[in-house]
Amino acid sequence: MAKPVLSAQITHREDLNDTLAIFRFELEGGVPDFTPGQFVTLGIPHPDPEKEGKMLWRAYSIASAPSTKEHLELYIRWARKPIDGLFTTKLWEMKVGDTLKQRGITGPFTVEDSLGDGSPDQRRLLLFGGGTGVAPFLSYAIEMQRKKVPRELVVLHGASYIEELGYREELIEMDRQTADAGKDEFRLRYIASISRPKEEANAGWDGEVGRVETLIQKQDGQEQSRLEEILGEEVTRENSFCHVCGYGATCKAVEEVLKPRGFRTRREKGEDGTYDMKVESYG
């Protein structure tokens, strides 16, 4: 049965730069219950005159938590390369008060909380986000902190420029708040990396450098990756479950490091039904 098509009105818009913005939408009927990591599908009348009367639909990961019922928050990039994106070009012309269509929330990019034998999964979550791929991880973090889930989240966010590190202040604050958490408490670590540190726009940056996937890659002459140096131990299936979200090339690069270590996606799950990595790519 097809999901009903409802409205989504823009109630807030914060432009981080010319091509990145945070949008909030008020949904017809209110924000339904959902699981962090899921996406909403938005629609506009198709801009191609030859497709008049048809809708153009796009799915976007949700950054807000299910407990936020006033609005749904999305972190969106205006697609400009190799050509302007049909959907986001029209979205960038919109303002607060404008209305789109939406056909509900779904998606499997959620946190697994149990192992194959039904016991709680208490492995740390390694969350690799390229660009706007950080959005679902914010939703994870807010909800898990609210529920006091005794698990460690490590959010690794990569971007070209400092201004593209969406939700940086919120994640730094969560890192600070939970820095002294015990083994059986919620903890978040935030690690940001800039891929163009020498450019003027990134002057003063003193954090990690390189694309987000370089944090898990062993560089020449190194016995450990930069991430493992920070964690103080090797990343294995026994101690970590990985989520990767972002451009296809970013996801592929992280997978190429993790799969030789035995990490398996859902499609490659073992005979007992277990797996150790979830991937959500776009572009």
FENHUJO-V419656 format. One record per run of one state. SS is the DSSP state (A for helix, B for strand, O for the rest). FROM is the first residue (numbers start at 1). TO is the last residue. If there is no record, write none. Layout:
{{SS/FROM/TO} {SS/FROM/TO}}
This chain:
{{O/1/5} {B/6/15} {O/16/19} {B/20/27} {O/28/38} {B/39/45} {O/46/48} {A/49/51} {O/52/54} {B/55/62} {O/63/71} {B/72/77} {O/78/85} {A/86/91} {O/92/98} {B/99/106} {O/107/113} {B/114/114} {O/115/119} {B/120/120} {O/121/123} {B/124/130} {A/131/146} {O/147/151} {B/152/159} {O/160/161} {A/162/164} {O/165/167} {A/168/178} {O/179/186} {B/187/194} {O/195/199} {A/200/202} {O/203/207} {B/208/209} {O/210/211} {A/212/215} {O/216/225} {A/226/231} {O/232/239} {B/240/247} {A/248/261} {O/262/265} {A/266/268} {O/269/276} {B/277/282} {O/283/283}}
